[in-house]
Amino acid sequence: MKLGSLYGVGIGPGDPRYLTLRAADVLRGVDVIFTVISANAADSTSRSVVESLSPRGEIRQLVFSMSRDAAVRQARVEENAAAILAELRAGRDCAFATLGDAMTYSTFGYVLRILRQQHPELEVEIVPGITSFATFAARARTVLVENGQQLRIVPSFRADMADSLQFPAGSTTVLLKTYRSRKALLERLAREDDVEILYGEHLSMPGECILTDLPAIAERPETYLSLMFVKKR
């Protein structure tokens, strides 16, 4: 039997209104849609976005590990890749719906690598989505970068990076997944001169919060769907 086709679909920041037309068409048309949730999460934002489209296909939820142990994370990725491959081998077209962009810090990239290794002939289409940092710039009405400025992205800030992390003049640094190490980051930023700091969480969704004041940021509870901009003059 011919393999089904695979679609990696970036669904944007979590508000269904930020879906592209192509993303909506794919998600409504495939046989199986895989959405993502972490082991400790109560619900799946990606599933909520998909359900808003009332798709004809079956929605399947994949649990990914957030463990610090790379072997544990990889084992779960392989399990999820096997689940997708089973549907593809049955001739079903499948979509993997992921927040943000499918090819930017996405779990889809790990799964895609495994599937391509096992079936190089697999037909794949990638549907780009709006990233969290593009959404943040828009919601904050703040220019991300312009006129030769440098854009830097730190995907996961750790407390041990506080002293070594640099903020070059004329740059915007995007800090993702800072919630576990926010105290160390804020202490580091308090020592930095000539910077503009923006903090955002749950962008475009209920509970959206955008702050510029360090003490106010420090009072926010830990939230996975959060990020920061540091703009150095």
C-alpha atoms as a printed R data frame, in Angstrom:
    type eleno elety resid chain resno       x      y      z
1   ATOM     1    CA   MET     A     1   0.000  0.000  0.000
2   ATOM     2    CA   LYS     A     2   1.212  3.491 -0.824
3   ATOM     3    CA   LEU     A     3   2.237  5.580  2.136
4   ATOM     4    CA   GLY     A     4  -0.042  8.418  3.112
5   ATOM     5    CA   SER     A     5   1.258 11.965  2.912
6   ATOM     6    CA   LEU     A     6   2.604 13.830  5.933
7   ATOM     7    CA   TYR     A     7   1.967 17.499  6.678
8   ATOM     8    CA   GLY     A     8   3.893 19.437  9.287
9   ATOM     9    CA   VAL     A     9   1.560 22.303 10.158
10  ATOM    10    CA   GLY     A    10   2.584 25.366 12.137
11  ATOM    11    CA   ILE     A    11  -0.586 26.639 13.795
12  ATOM    12    CA   GLY     A    12   0.743 29.884 15.236
13  ATOM    13    CA   PRO     A    13   0.603 31.157 18.821
14  ATOM    14    CA   GLY     A    14  -2.635 29.510 19.938
15  ATOM    15    CA   ASP     A    15  -5.432 31.742 18.656
16  ATOM    16    CA   PRO     A    16  -7.211 30.000 15.735
17  ATOM    17    CA   ARG     A    17  -7.515 33.374 13.991
18  ATOM    18    CA   TYR     A    18  -3.752 33.273 13.401
19  ATOM    19    CA   LEU     A    19  -3.966 30.094 11.314
20  ATOM    20    CA   THR     A    20  -2.991 30.491  7.688
21  ATOM    21    CA   LEU     A    21  -5.519 29.533  5.023
22  ATOM    22    CA   ARG     A    22  -3.293 26.648  3.930
23  ATOM    23    CA   ALA     A    23  -3.002 25.355  7.497
24  ATOM    24    CA   ALA     A    24  -6.788 25.367  7.878
25  ATOM    25    CA   ASP     A    25  -7.270 23.574  4.552
26  ATOM    26    CA   VAL     A    26  -4.791 20.841  5.456
27  ATOM    27    CA   LEU     A    27  -6.144 20.295  8.962
28  ATOM    28    CA   ARG     A    28  -9.712 20.028  7.674
29  ATOM    29    CA   GLY     A    29  -8.783 17.616  4.905
30  ATOM    30    CA   VAL     A    30  -6.423 14.956  6.305
31  ATOM    31    CA   ASP     A    31  -7.430 11.608  7.754
32  ATOM    32    CA   VAL     A    32  -5.550 11.907 11.064
33  ATOM    33    CA   ILE     A    33  -4.345 14.996 12.937
34  ATOM    34    CA   PHE     A    34  -1.708 14.602 15.623
35  ATOM    35    CA   THR     A    35  -1.654 17.283 18.302
36  ATOM    36    CA   VAL     A    36   0.925 17.793 21.024
37  ATOM    37    CA   ILE     A    37   0.844 17.900 24.818
38  ATOM    38    CA   SER     A    38   3.537 17.631 27.477
39  ATOM    39    CA   ALA     A    39   3.328 14.979 30.173
40  ATOM    40    CA   ASN     A    40   2.532 17.482 32.944
41  ATOM    41    CA   ALA     A    41   0.047 19.641 31.030
42  ATOM    42    CA   ALA     A    42  -3.669 19.611 31.799
43  ATOM    43    CA   ASP     A    43  -4.761 20.402 28.259
44  ATOM    44    CA   SER     A    44  -3.371 20.856 24.762
45  ATOM    45    CA   THR     A    45  -3.453 24.274 23.112
46  ATOM    46    CA   SER     A    46  -2.733 22.712 19.729
47  ATOM    47    CA   ARG     A    47  -5.705 20.372 20.120
48  ATOM    48    CA   SER     A    48  -7.986 23.316 20.954
49  ATOM    49    CA   VAL     A    49  -6.904 25.120 17.801
50  ATOM    50    CA   VAL     A    50  -7.523 22.031 15.668
51  ATOM    51    CA   GLU     A    51 -10.913 21.350 17.246
52  ATOM    52    CA   SER     A    52 -12.033 24.886 16.396
53  ATOM    53    CA   LEU     A    53 -11.947 23.866 12.721
54  ATOM    54    CA   SER     A    54 -14.326 20.910 13.184
55  ATOM    55    CA   PRO     A    55 -12.082 18.678 11.033
56  ATOM    56    CA   ARG     A    56 -13.379 15.530  9.394
57  ATOM    57    CA   GLY     A    57 -10.334 13.481 10.447
58  ATOM    58    CA   GLU     A    58  -9.526 11.791 13.732
59  ATOM    59    CA   ILE     A    59  -7.607 13.880 16.292
60  ATOM    60    CA   ARG     A    60  -4.873 11.980 18.101
61  ATOM    61    CA   GLN     A    61  -2.902 13.447 20.986
62  ATOM    62    CA   LEU     A    62   0.835 12.781 21.320
63  ATOM    63    CA   VAL     A    63   2.516 13.168 24.705
64  ATOM    64    CA   PHE     A    64   6.079 14.463 24.599
65  ATOM    65    CA   SER     A    65   8.484 14.339 27.527
66  ATOM    66    CA   MET     A    66  10.013 17.479 29.063
67  ATOM    67    CA   SER     A    67  12.527 15.412 31.038
68  ATOM    68    CA   ARG     A    68  16.080 16.698 31.440
69  ATOM    69    CA   ASP     A    69  17.189 13.176 30.504
70  ATOM    70    CA   ALA     A    70  17.864 13.146 26.754
71  ATOM    71    CA   ALA     A    71  17.325  9.371 26.558
72  ATOM    72    CA   VAL     A    72  13.848  9.699 28.075
73  ATOM    73    CA   ARG     A    73  12.919 12.474 25.655
74  ATOM    74    CA   GLN     A    74  14.236 10.519 22.666
75  ATOM    75    CA   ALA     A    75  12.344  7.377 23.644
76  ATOM    76    CA   ARG     A    76   9.075  9.306 23.642
77  ATOM    77    CA   VAL     A    77   9.884 10.902 20.282
78  ATOM    78    CA   GLU     A    78  10.488  7.446 18.797
79  ATOM    79    CA   GLU     A    79   7.196  6.146 20.226
80  ATOM    80    CA   ASN     A    80   5.319  9.059 18.703
81  ATOM    81    CA   ALA     A    81   7.069  8.658 15.349
82  ATOM    82    CA   ALA     A    82   6.026  4.987 15.354
83  ATOM    83    CA   ALA     A    83   2.400  5.959 16.002
84  ATOM    84    CA   ILE     A    84   2.430  8.365 13.052
85  ATOM    85    CA   LEU     A    85   4.175  5.853 10.809
86  ATOM    86    CA   ALA     A    86   1.528  3.238 11.530
87  ATOM    87    CA   GLU     A    87  -1.138  5.565 10.142
88  ATOM    88    CA   LEU     A    88   0.966  6.533  7.126
89  ATOM    89    CA   ARG     A    89   1.604  2.859  6.307
90  ATOM    90    CA   ALA     A    90  -2.142  2.306  6.391
91  ATOM    91    CA   GLY     A    91  -2.418  4.842  3.568
92  ATOM    92    CA   ARG     A    92  -3.825  7.670  5.677
93  ATOM    93    CA   ASP     A    93  -2.791 11.274  5.165
94  ATOM    94    CA   CYS     A    94  -1.577 12.729  8.461
95  ATOM    95    CA   ALA     A    95  -0.937 16.199  9.840
96  ATOM    96    CA   PHE     A    96   1.270 17.071 12.796
97  ATOM    97    CA   ALA     A    97  -0.101 20.299 14.302
98  ATOM    98    CA   THR     A    98   2.456 22.245 16.300
99  ATOM    99    CA   LEU     A    99   2.356 25.659 17.948
100 ATOM   100    CA   GLY     A   100   4.334 28.379 16.217
101 ATOM   101    CA   ASP     A   101   6.257 27.297 13.132
102 ATOM   102    CA   ALA     A   102   6.768 23.637 12.286
103 ATOM   103    CA   MET     A   103  10.468 24.072 11.538
104 ATOM   104    CA   THR     A   104  11.456 26.445 14.349
105 ATOM   105    CA   TYR     A   105  12.170 24.846 17.756
106 ATOM   106    CA   SER     A   106   9.405 22.337 17.133
107 ATOM   107    CA   THR     A   107   8.939 18.727 18.209
108 ATOM   108    CA   PHE     A   108   7.932 18.036 14.626
109 ATOM   109    CA   GLY     A   109  11.557 18.269 13.480
110 ATOM   110    CA   TYR     A   110  12.593 15.323 15.659
111 ATOM   111    CA   VAL     A   111   9.727 13.176 14.409
112 ATOM   112    CA   LEU     A   112  10.309 14.144 10.778
113 ATOM   113    CA   ARG     A   113  13.954 13.092 10.958
114 ATOM   114    CA   ILE     A   114  12.990  9.579 12.095
115 ATOM   115    CA   LEU     A   115  10.242  9.181  9.510
116 ATOM   116    CA   ARG     A   116  12.524 10.286  6.667
117 ATOM   117    CA   GLN     A   117  15.222  7.867  7.774
118 ATOM   118    CA   GLN     A   118  12.786  4.982  7.630
119 ATOM   119    CA   HIS     A   119  10.984  6.112  4.467
120 ATOM   120    CA   PRO     A   120  13.016  8.523  2.305
121 ATOM   121    CA   GLU     A   121  10.232  8.403 -0.294
122 ATOM   122    CA   LEU     A   122   7.662  9.836  2.164
123 ATOM   123    CA   GLU     A   123   5.745 12.768  0.670
124 ATOM   124    CA   VAL     A   124   6.022 15.701  3.068
125 ATOM   125    CA   GLU     A   125   4.606 19.225  2.955
126 ATOM   126    CA   ILE     A   126   5.553 21.827  5.541
127 ATOM   127    CA   VAL     A   127   3.024 24.571  6.264
128 ATOM   128    CA   PRO     A   128   4.751 27.512  7.977
129 ATOM   129    CA   GLY     A   129   3.199 29.173 11.009
130 ATOM   130    CA   ILE     A   130   3.545 32.419 12.943
131 ATOM   131    CA   THR     A   131   6.277 32.194 15.583
132 ATOM   132    CA   SER     A   132   5.841 33.260 19.200
133 ATOM   133    CA   PHE     A   133   8.340 36.081 18.818
134 ATOM   134    CA   ALA     A   134   6.633 37.457 15.696
135 ATOM   135    CA   THR     A   135   3.357 37.363 17.624
136 ATOM   136    CA   PHE     A   136   4.949 39.113 20.602
137 ATOM   137    CA   ALA     A   137   6.300 41.956 18.482
138 ATOM   138    CA   ALA     A   138   2.856 42.430 16.947
139 ATOM   139    CA   ARG     A   139   0.930 42.264 20.215
140 ATOM   140    CA   ALA     A   140   3.376 44.626 21.941
141 ATOM   141    CA   ARG     A   141   3.384 46.951 18.910
142 ATOM   142    CA   THR     A   142   7.163 46.891 19.103
143 ATOM   143    CA   VAL     A   143   9.556 46.656 16.170
144 ATOM   144    CA   LEU     A   144  11.500 43.430 16.548
145 ATOM   145    CA   VAL     A   145  14.541 44.500 14.506
146 ATOM   146    CA   GLU     A   146  15.172 47.028 11.758
147 ATOM   147    CA   ASN     A   147  17.865 48.795  9.757
148 ATOM   148    CA   GLY     A   148  20.688 46.292 10.173
149 ATOM   149    CA   GLN     A   149  19.975 45.405 13.799
150 ATOM   150    CA   GLN     A   150  20.791 41.877 14.879
151 ATOM   151    CA   LEU     A   151  18.159 39.331 15.960
152 ATOM   152    CA   ARG     A   152  19.400 36.734 18.443
153 ATOM   153    CA   ILE     A   153  17.363 33.807 19.790
154 ATOM   154    CA   VAL     A   154  18.184 31.920 22.995
155 ATOM   155    CA   PRO     A   155  15.934 28.843 22.960
156 ATOM   156    CA   SER     A   156  16.195 27.846 26.618
157 ATOM   157    CA   PHE     A   157  17.780 30.127 29.219
158 ATOM   158    CA   ARG     A   158  19.424 28.379 32.170
159 ATOM   159    CA   ALA     A   159  20.513 29.940 35.447
160 ATOM   160    CA   ASP     A   160  24.153 29.033 34.790
161 ATOM   161    CA   MET     A   161  24.068 31.237 31.660
162 ATOM   162    CA   ALA     A   162  23.351 34.425 33.621
163 ATOM   163    CA   ASP     A   163  26.918 35.710 33.826
164 ATOM   164    CA   SER     A   164  28.040 34.664 30.340
165 ATOM   165    CA   LEU     A   165  25.026 35.777 28.288
166 ATOM   166    CA   GLN     A   166  25.781 38.895 26.253
167 ATOM   167    CA   PHE     A   167  23.440 41.538 24.850
168 ATOM   168    CA   PRO     A   168  25.315 43.272 22.011
169 ATOM   169    CA   ALA     A   169  24.566 46.881 21.159
170 ATOM   170    CA   GLY     A   170  22.065 47.236 18.334
171 ATOM   171    CA   SER     A   171  20.465 43.832 18.917
172 ATOM   172    CA   THR     A   172  17.230 42.275 20.072
173 ATOM   173    CA   THR     A   173  17.621 39.041 22.038
174 ATOM   174    CA   VAL     A   174  14.620 36.722 22.204
175 ATOM   175    CA   LEU     A   175  14.664 34.533 25.303
176 ATOM   176    CA   LEU     A   176  12.408 31.479 25.120
177 ATOM   177    CA   LYS     A   177  11.516 29.114 27.972
178 ATOM   178    CA   THR     A   178  12.836 31.338 30.740
179 ATOM   179    CA   TYR     A   179  10.178 30.426 33.292
180 ATOM   180    CA   ARG     A   180  12.290 27.927 35.253
181 ATOM   181    CA   SER     A   181  15.259 30.295 35.544
182 ATOM   182    CA   ARG     A   182  13.514 33.660 35.546
183 ATOM   183    CA   LYS     A   183  14.949 34.838 38.884
184 ATOM   184    CA   ALA     A   184  18.552 34.471 37.686
185 ATOM   185    CA   LEU     A   185  17.694 36.153 34.389
186 ATOM   186    CA   LEU     A   186  16.030 39.151 36.032
187 ATOM   187    CA   GLU     A   187  18.978 39.579 38.383
188 ATOM   188    CA   ARG     A   188  21.273 39.580 35.340
189 ATOM   189    CA   LEU     A   189  19.120 42.100 33.473
190 ATOM   190    CA   ALA     A   190  19.040 44.442 36.475
191 ATOM   191    CA   ARG     A   191  22.791 44.923 35.957
192 ATOM   192    CA   GLU     A   192  22.439 45.730 32.248
193 ATOM   193    CA   ASP     A   193  22.468 49.341 30.993
194 ATOM   194    CA   ASP     A   194  20.606 50.831 28.029
195 ATOM   195    CA   VAL     A   195  18.193 47.956 27.495
196 ATOM   196    CA   GLU     A   196  14.467 47.777 26.876
197 ATOM   197    CA   ILE     A   197  12.873 44.673 28.382
198 ATOM   198    CA   LEU     A   198   9.536 43.188 27.398
199 ATOM   199    CA   TYR     A   199   7.884 40.125 28.909
200 ATOM   200    CA   GLY     A   200   4.890 38.346 27.360
201 ATOM   201    CA   GLU     A   201   2.781 35.312 28.201
202 ATOM   202    CA   HIS     A   202  -0.251 33.586 26.653
203 ATOM   203    CA   LEU     A   203   0.018 35.863 23.650
204 ATOM   204    CA   SER     A   204  -3.221 36.247 21.634
205 ATOM   205    CA   MET     A   205  -5.019 34.002 24.143
206 ATOM   206    CA   PRO     A   206  -7.103 34.561 27.295
207 ATOM   207    CA   GLY     A   207  -4.813 35.677 30.105
208 ATOM   208    CA   GLU     A   208  -2.422 37.518 27.793
209 ATOM   209    CA   CYS     A   209   0.026 39.621 29.783
210 ATOM   210    CA   ILE     A   210   2.694 42.033 28.499
211 ATOM   211    CA   LEU     A   211   4.999 43.774 30.985
212 ATOM   212    CA   THR     A   212   8.088 45.989 30.910
213 ATOM   213    CA   ASP     A   213   8.749 46.415 34.643
214 ATOM   214    CA   LEU     A   214  11.234 43.964 36.196
215 ATOM   215    CA   PRO     A   215   9.571 43.750 39.660
216 ATOM   216    CA   ALA     A   216   6.192 43.127 38.026
217 ATOM   217    CA   ILE     A   217   7.699 40.419 35.821
218 ATOM   218    CA   ALA     A   218   9.242 38.761 38.880
219 ATOM   219    CA   GLU     A   219   5.817 38.456 40.492
220 ATOM   220    CA   ARG     A   220   4.320 36.480 37.608
221 ATOM   221    CA   PRO     A   221   3.867 32.719 38.179
222 ATOM   222    CA   GLU     A   222   5.951 30.296 36.128
223 ATOM   223    CA   THR     A   223   4.310 29.911 32.732
224 ATOM   224    CA   TYR     A   224   5.513 27.717 29.870
225 ATOM   225    CA   LEU     A   225   3.916 29.891 27.174
226 ATOM   226    CA   SER     A   226   6.070 32.934 27.920
227 ATOM   227    CA   LEU     A   227   9.084 34.740 26.473
228 ATOM   228    CA   MET     A   228  11.130 37.917 26.802
229 ATOM   229    CA   PHE     A   229  12.735 40.494 24.531
230 ATOM   230    CA   VAL     A   230  15.897 42.342 25.510
231 ATOM   231    CA   LYS     A   231  16.553 45.245 23.143
232 ATOM   232    CA   LYS     A   232  20.013 46.767 23.538
233 ATOM   233    CA   ARG     A   233  20.471 50.319 22.266
